[in-house]
Amino acid sequence: MGNDDFSRLELSLPAATANYRYFRSLIEPSTRLLVLVKANAYGHGAVEFAGMMQAAGANYLAVALPIEGLELRKAGISLPILVLTAGTDFFEEIIDYKLEPSIPNMYALKGMAAVLEKRGIRDYPIHIKLDTGMHRLGFMTAELPELCSYLKDCPWVHVVSVFSHLAAAEDPSQDDFTLGQVHLFERNATTLGDALGYLPMWHILNSAGIERFPAYQWDMVRLGIGIYGISALPSTQLAPVASLKVKVLQVKTLQESDGTIGYGRWGKIAPQGTTIATIPCGYADGLNRHLGRGNATFSLNGHRVPTIGNICMDMCMLDVTGVRCAAGDTVTIFGEDPTISELAEILGTIPYEILTSVPRRIERIIVRQ
């Protein structure tokens, strides 16, 4: 019995391809497209999704941590891989697996250069991160003179790109701030390029930036949540790539005299009786406990059925009174109906959090049509 007999995260190849083509249509043919597959490809399955993007024609991939890049290389992914949070202790592994580190400060730059010098490796590809207002990682404007001076005399690295990260590209009320970031980046990237004597790639646009500020696409753009089906523009109909589906384990009809349902006895049985379906999906599977007690509804045989009682670690109960169903029927937790955005609104969070909460024990299955 495979995992798909219980729970599975279906990845729609047609949806991912359609989303990719949509964002590709917004940029010039010469502009490179980097796809983010960090955090297990936003919960979709890094190896599976990276393979899909490599086949679709992506130019670059990006991960957060070196270990994520190692996983992709061991799985046979050959695209250039940018490590956004390279840290300071994994340069040996980064080099061994031909990963390309983001360098946000002098400490990391000198550490990387020292390892390269020790190994006699010159012109290793790195990416310089500039802080233009996100204030998380990156070189500040005042640090540029030291950076430029060091790079001019450092034969061990080659700056492939200079990049920064927009803090609020999706929010029209923050457009003045966003444009300020763009212009600061342009000035500082120019300063760095003049010092290097060659022109690295520039990139600052994320998914929302690609949709709302295409004039600043420059040499490359970074496609994150958009490729998975979430748009910054309400009028854009992207296709959800992931659908979390589970199969009903058991159906039973209870009478009021049977008591209550689930932990804490929060599930109340109606006077006329209640039929429940138990599914193998709980908070250990990314099903947030706040979706319990009727706060969310899922799709079952063409009907929306509410949760009943508390969500357990590995299971959840649904009120299926009046709905024809049986053990083995499929329940859709999220996908086209309900959407991930609907659940995020209920929880007061963003789709990212829900997607990245789906653990690896849920099998990822690529659906090709």
Disulfide bonds with the S-S distance in Angstrom:
none
